[in-house]
Amino acid sequence: MRAQIEIRRLAGGDLRAQLDGLAAVLADCVEGGASVSFMSPSTHVQARDAFEGFAADVDEGRRVLLAAFADGEVVGTVQVVLAVPPNQPHRGEIAKLLVRRSARGRGIAQLLMERAEAEARAEGKTLLVLDTVTGDPGERLYARLGWNRVGVIPGYALYPDGRPCDTTVFWKSV
Ligand SMILES: CC(C)(COP(=O)(O)OP(=O)(O)OC[C@H]1O[C@@H](n2cnc3c(N)ncnc32)[C@H](O)[C@@H]1OP(=O)(O)O)[C@@H](O)C(=O)NCCC(=O)NCCS
């Protein structure tokens, strides 16, 4: 039988208690070739450092971080960046949607995104934006969840192995 998936919003302290699990998900995605800020090889320490930085933002109310748990283990995560310039208080940004390879294709990313949109609404956000690698599974997911495609920026980022990749920008009213 498949494990029940639980989505939890982590406060700074809870997040720090889950640093190893969150770092393992990030490292697994980079190892799998995902273009999510890091180059290959990236270490567990680098991934932990990144989430420690996110925990500081969570403490300051600048970011929301959600984690998906299966049998008590972190299998996915997503963030809503709340910090925006004073003239865009209604806008947030989705970042770092990550599901470890062994847990994909079970709707975990969809659950994370639905909850992220609900948390953003609860924080007073009515407009969300995100960008994702053109042609990767994330792009299909966002289109399926009703996100509006703005367009493609060629050569925006690099895959972990150094190849350039295009980025598709999306927005959604929530
Ligand atoms: C993009 C990503 C987050 C998707 O995670 P996921 O949990 O596999 O996503 P879902 O399970 O919700 O959807 C994936 C597919 O499984 C399908 N699916 C969902 N639940 C399913 C189920 N119970 N049975 C069969 N298929 C299912 C979905 O329809 C979807 O199909 P598609 O690929 O044809 O669109 C994941 O691939 C990932 O972490 N990639 C690396 C990082 C990345 O690129 N992140 C996005 C950058 S912003």
Ligand as a Chemical Component Dictionary entry (heavy atoms), coordinates in Angstrom:
data_LIG
# 
_chem_comp.id                   LIG 
_chem_comp.type                 NON-POLYMER 
_chem_comp.pdbx_formal_charge   0 
_chem_comp.three_letter_code    LIG 
# 
loop_
_chem_comp_atom.comp_id 
_chem_comp_atom.atom_id 
_chem_comp_atom.alt_atom_id 
_chem_comp_atom.type_symbol 
_chem_comp_atom.charge 
_chem_comp_atom.model_Cartn_x 
_chem_comp_atom.model_Cartn_y 
_chem_comp_atom.model_Cartn_z 
_chem_comp_atom.pdbx_ordinal 
LIG C1  C1  C 0 8.354  18.855 -11.641 1  
LIG C2  C2  C 0 8.184  17.936 -10.445 2  
LIG C3  C3  C 0 8.151  18.783 -9.179  3  
LIG C4  C4  C 0 6.882  17.136 -10.570 4  
LIG O1  O1  O 0 6.699  16.348 -9.377  5  
LIG P1  P1  P 0 5.656  15.113 -9.297  6  
LIG O2  O2  O 0 5.313  14.901 -7.871  7  
LIG O3  O3  O 0 6.173  13.975 -10.068 8  
LIG O4  O4  O 0 4.398  15.748 -10.044 9  
LIG P2  P2  P 0 2.939  15.096 -10.155 10 
LIG O5  O5  O 0 2.988  13.686 -9.674  11 
LIG O6  O6  O 0 1.956  16.024 -9.527  12 
LIG O7  O7  O 0 2.750  15.125 -11.739 13 
LIG C5  C5  C 0 3.685  14.441 -12.552 14 
LIG C6  C6  C 0 2.986  13.506 -13.529 15 
LIG O8  O8  O 0 2.439  12.400 -12.829 16 
LIG C7  C7  C 0 1.049  12.268 -13.155 17 
LIG N1  N1  N 0 0.363  11.722 -11.979 18 
LIG C8  C8  C 0 0.002  12.411 -10.871 19 
LIG N2  N2  N 0 -0.589 11.575 -10.002 20 
LIG C9  C9  C 0 -0.585 10.347 -10.573 21 
LIG C10 C10 C 0 -1.021 9.076  -10.164 22 
LIG N3  N3  N 0 -1.599 8.878  -8.968  23 
LIG N4  N4  N 0 -0.843 8.031  -11.002 24 
LIG C11 C11 C 0 -0.254 8.215  -12.205 25 
LIG N5  N5  N 0 0.207  9.402  -12.658 26 
LIG C12 C12 C 0 0.034  10.439 -11.834 27 
LIG C13 C13 C 0 0.625  13.654 -13.506 28 
LIG O9  O9  O 0 -0.534 13.671 -14.339 29 
LIG C14 C14 C 0 1.835  14.161 -14.247 30 
LIG O10 O10 O 0 1.820  13.717 -15.594 31 
LIG P3  P3  P 0 2.615  14.492 -16.759 32 
LIG O11 O11 O 0 4.076  14.272 -16.472 33 
LIG O12 O12 O 0 2.144  13.841 -17.996 34 
LIG O13 O13 O 0 2.254  15.944 -16.681 35 
LIG C15 C15 C 0 9.357  16.910 -10.362 36 
LIG O14 O14 O 0 9.491  16.284 -11.605 37 
LIG C16 C16 C 0 10.679 17.535 -9.956  38 
LIG O15 O15 O 0 10.979 17.695 -8.771  39 
LIG N6  N6  N 0 11.509 17.863 -10.959 40 
LIG C17 C17 C 0 12.821 18.454 -10.675 41 
LIG C18 C18 C 0 12.721 19.840 -10.136 42 
LIG C19 C19 C 0 11.938 20.753 -11.037 43 
LIG O16 O16 O 0 12.142 20.765 -12.247 44 
LIG N7  N7  N 0 11.040 21.525 -10.421 45 
LIG C20 C20 C 0 10.243 22.505 -11.112 46 
LIG C21 C21 C 0 11.073 23.714 -11.267 47 
LIG S1  S1  S 0 10.202 25.169 -10.880 48 
# 
loop_
_chem_comp_bond.comp_id 
_chem_comp_bond.atom_id_1 
_chem_comp_bond.atom_id_2 
_chem_comp_bond.value_order 
_chem_comp_bond.pdbx_ordinal 
LIG C1  C2  SING 1  
LIG C2  C3  SING 2  
LIG C2  C4  SING 3  
LIG C2  C15 SING 4  
LIG C4  O1  SING 5  
LIG O1  P1  SING 6  
LIG P1  O2  DOUB 7  
LIG P1  O3  SING 8  
LIG P1  O4  SING 9  
LIG O4  P2  SING 10 
LIG P2  O5  DOUB 11 
LIG P2  O6  SING 12 
LIG P2  O7  SING 13 
LIG O7  C5  SING 14 
LIG C5  C6  SING 15 
LIG C6  O8  SING 16 
LIG C6  C14 SING 17 
LIG O8  C7  SING 18 
LIG C7  N1  SING 19 
LIG C7  C13 SING 20 
LIG N1  C8  SING 21 
LIG N1  C12 SING 22 
LIG C8  N2  DOUB 23 
LIG N2  C9  SING 24 
LIG C9  C10 SING 25 
LIG C9  C12 DOUB 26 
LIG C10 N3  SING 27 
LIG C10 N4  DOUB 28 
LIG N4  C11 SING 29 
LIG C11 N5  DOUB 30 
LIG N5  C12 SING 31 
LIG C13 O9  SING 32 
LIG C13 C14 SING 33 
LIG C14 O10 SING 34 
LIG O10 P3  SING 35 
LIG P3  O11 DOUB 36 
LIG P3  O12 SING 37 
LIG P3  O13 SING 38 
LIG C15 O14 SING 39 
LIG C15 C16 SING 40 
LIG C16 O15 DOUB 41 
LIG C16 N6  SING 42 
LIG N6  C17 SING 43 
LIG C17 C18 SING 44 
LIG C18 C19 SING 45 
LIG C19 O16 DOUB 46 
LIG C19 N7  SING 47 
LIG N7  C20 SING 48 
LIG C20 C21 SING 49 
LIG C21 S1  SING 50 
# 
